[in-house]
Amino acid sequence: MAVLNFTRLQDLIDQDALKAKRVFIRADLNVPQDDAGNITEDTRVRASVPAIRAALDAGAAAVPYRHFVAVMRHPRRRVVMTAG
């Protein structure tokens, strides 16, 4: 079985490797919305804040990238379209 090696954000912070760097942060922002497009529950948005704050506190320029999926309905099947 292959071993996956990866570096966590905290590892980079501990190595002082983020100063003056841009940090690309992909966040799952699929949130429920009402018919007017207002967010009705923001747990996922709030869950992204600690990583963004940690990057900023480490001297990086945080670049949050949203992951947003819109579901379109078809009479016989669901089609998922990803934008962002």
Buried (B, 14 or more C-beta within 10 A) or exposed (E): EEEEEEEEBEEBBEEEBBEEBEBEBEBEBEBEEEEEEEEEEEEBBEEBEEBBEBBEEBBBEBEBEBEEEEEEEEEEEEEEEEEE
